[in-house]
Amino acid sequence: MITAPVFSCVLLLGQTPPPERKVEGNVVTSERDPAVRIRLPRSAQYVGADRWVLYGMADCELHAFVDADPQGNVQRLYWVQFEGYLPSRPELKHTYDSPRHTTIGGMDFYVDTWVRAKDAEVRNGSDREHIETLIRTKGYHMPDGMMYVRLVHLLDQQKRKELMIIYGEDLLPVGLSAADLEPRGKSQDRWPALEKGLIQRSQEKVVIEQEHIDSAAHRTLDLDLAAFTR
């Protein structure tokens, strides 16, 4: 855990601090926002982490894991992200509206799914851009198409902080492209069954344990990170 003096120094320099969550093997441990331990399959290879201010509004920290073949082709992606709006933007809150929910580790998550082609447009500065750049620079290759499930937990009623976990699978094993499964695609009728299996596998592969942190030993740091954007 990064201590308060280090954070203060970083803020004065106007630099983004390094990722603060710990990763050991296939386990991500977060001591705050929220205090959880996230266990992924032993086969998952840790790609690395990134932390930055997302669109000048939110402190964003992501960790990427993949299952890949010997040539570095990604077969499954595990994307773990901690995000919170800056105190300098008190008017902002998350507005997820998916009607589907699931419970993992006693925590409620919004659930939504989609398919995506490798060459789909990527918004400049987005978390998608950050994770794909991280994966690429570490020598891995994204497949032509993937199907994804996104799990989002909002920490409280203010809806300003979230834990997001995205699980993705290569579409090659099912012999379909992203375009095939999109609305009006030639195989869109197969999506409900594929989606159901995808959601089920995501909940089997991602295990979340809520941590009980000693508040005397680990103080929650609620710092105004707006200095990063200066």
Sequence and secondary structure as in RCSB ss.txt:
>XXXX:A:sequence
MITAPVFSCVLLLGQTPPPERKVEGNVVTSERDPAVRIRLPRSAQYVGADRWVLYGMADCELHAFVDADPQGNVQ
RLYWVQFEGYLPSRPELKHTYDSPRHTTIGGMDFYVDTWVRAKDAEVRNGSDREHIETLIRTKGYHMPDGMMYVR
LVHLLDQQKRKELMIIYGEDLLPVGLSAADLEPRGKSQDRWPALEKGLIQRSQEKVVIEQEHIDSAAHRTLDLDL
AAFTR
>XXXX:A:secstr
   HHHHHHHHHHT      SEEETTEEEEESSSEEEEE  TT EEEEEEEEEETTTEEEEEEEEEEE TT BEE
EEEEEEEEEE TT TT       S EEEETTEEEEEEEEEEETTS   TT HHHHHHHHHHHTT B  SEEEEEE
EEEE STT  EEEEEEEEEESGGGT  HHHHSTT TTGGGHHHHHHHHHHHHHHH EEEE    TTTS      G
GGGG 
